[in-house]
Amino acid sequence: QVQLVESGGGLVQAGGSLRLSCAASGITFSILAMGWYRQAPGKQRELVARMNTAGSTRYADSTKGRFAISRDNAKNTVYLQMNSLKPEDTAVYYCNADPYTPWGPGDYWGQGTQVTVSS
């Protein structure tokens, strides 16, 4: 059974940085395309960043240049480095895994971690 556990969320001032982590278990991590999504109150869940198994990445326009997704296959972990945070980045951030397609989203989701950016 695939499990995804996020960590690293919290409260930060605008302009600050956070790094989220997502540890995967129950499946061979290297076959997973991984991604980060977020959902703000009253809004739909949206893509933040994705990385396929070859290391190629995609970003939402709103996060391009500020956020960076990376993965460590030896640690079964995907990261999201978030810099220059803005109040509009406030949301619950979810990790996603897809073993079948390169750009997902797949069926596996973490429980989410709250990121709050104060102005």
Phi, psi and omega per residue, in radians:
Q1 nan 2.225 -3.121
V2 -1.328 2.288 3.038
Q3 -2.222 2.397 3.093
L4 -2.155 2.222 -3.116
V5 -2.193 2.024 -3.136
E6 -1.593 2.703 3.036
S7 -2.697 2.884 3.041
G8 1.851 -0.082 3.117
G9 -1.243 3.016 3.119
G10 2.838 -2.886 -3.139
L11 -1.830 2.287 -3.120
V12 -2.507 2.646 3.093
Q13 -1.390 2.701 3.080
A14 -0.963 2.402 -3.082
G15 1.600 -0.173 -3.126
G16 -1.471 -3.033 -3.076
S17 -2.320 2.666 2.999
L18 -2.521 2.681 3.005
R19 -2.172 2.134 3.070
L20 -1.648 2.581 3.064
S21 -2.204 2.616 3.070
C22 -2.409 1.992 3.136
A23 -1.710 2.261 -3.117
A24 -1.881 2.563 3.069
S25 -2.555 2.828 3.075
G26 1.581 0.030 -3.115
I27 -2.770 2.746 3.078
T28 -1.195 1.978 -2.972
F29 -1.092 -0.629 -3.014
S30 -1.135 -0.302 3.129
I31 -1.559 -0.074 -3.043
L32 -1.584 2.268 2.832
A33 -1.423 2.311 -3.029
M34 -2.056 2.660 3.127
G35 -2.692 2.872 3.037
W36 -2.121 2.358 3.069
Y37 -2.245 2.876 3.084
R38 -2.496 2.712 3.118
Q39 -2.434 2.057 3.072
A40 -1.613 2.752 -3.131
P41 -0.973 2.260 3.106
G42 1.365 0.090 -3.103
K43 -2.142 2.830 3.095
Q44 -1.354 2.729 3.059
R45 -1.166 2.385 -3.090
E46 -2.306 2.704 3.089
L47 -1.173 2.390 2.983
V48 -1.851 -0.940 -3.126
A49 -2.843 2.630 3.078
R50 -2.421 2.667 3.052
M51 -2.397 2.266 3.115
N52 -1.535 -3.084 -3.048
T53 -1.221 -0.353 3.120
A54 -1.522 -0.091 3.132
G55 1.657 0.022 3.077
S56 -1.279 2.620 -3.034
T57 -2.238 2.727 2.979
R58 -2.385 2.530 -3.133
Y59 -2.303 2.640 2.940
A60 -1.193 2.617 3.132
D61 -1.005 -0.593 -3.075
S62 -1.258 -0.296 -3.096
T63 -1.981 -0.174 -3.096
K64 -1.071 2.307 3.137
G65 1.535 -0.269 3.119
R66 -1.960 -0.592 -3.103
F67 -1.894 2.657 3.091
A68 -2.460 2.206 3.079
I69 -1.691 2.483 3.091
S70 -2.595 2.896 3.138
R71 -2.480 2.634 3.056
D72 -2.205 1.741 -3.081
N73 -1.127 -0.493 3.132
A74 -1.208 -0.448 -3.131
K75 -1.854 0.061 -3.134
N76 0.945 0.720 -3.004
T77 -2.361 2.453 2.994
V78 -2.018 2.544 -3.078
Y79 -2.125 2.734 2.972
L80 -2.342 1.875 3.067
Q81 -1.533 2.139 -3.086
M82 -2.052 2.041 3.138
N83 -2.037 2.850 3.111
S84 0.868 0.842 -3.060
L85 -1.143 2.539 -3.128
K86 -2.108 2.719 3.090
P87 -0.951 -0.563 3.138
E88 -1.263 -0.112 3.022
D89 -1.438 -0.109 3.128
T90 -1.076 2.176 -3.089
A91 -3.113 2.995 2.898
V92 -1.548 2.239 -3.096
Y93 -1.812 2.280 -3.081
Y94 -2.064 2.429 3.027
C95 -1.567 2.506 -3.135
N96 -2.348 2.511 3.128
A97 -2.272 2.428 3.135
D98 -2.355 1.971 3.131
P99 -1.509 -0.040 -2.979
Y100 -1.991 -0.611 -3.075
T101 -2.220 2.662 -3.043
P102 -1.275 -0.390 -3.002
W103 -2.159 0.041 2.955
G104 0.923 -2.714 -0.031
P105 -1.302 2.584 3.104
G106 -1.524 -3.019 -3.042
D107 -1.503 -0.135 -3.039
Y108 -1.780 2.205 -3.101
W109 -2.267 2.563 2.984
G110 -1.434 -3.125 -3.079
Q111 -1.445 -0.242 3.127
G112 1.663 2.631 3.074
T113 -2.374 2.354 -3.051
Q114 -1.423 2.293 3.004
V115 -2.078 2.158 3.119
T116 -2.162 2.173 -3.134
V117 -1.973 2.063 -3.125
S118 -1.612 2.587 -3.125
S119 -1.574 nan nan
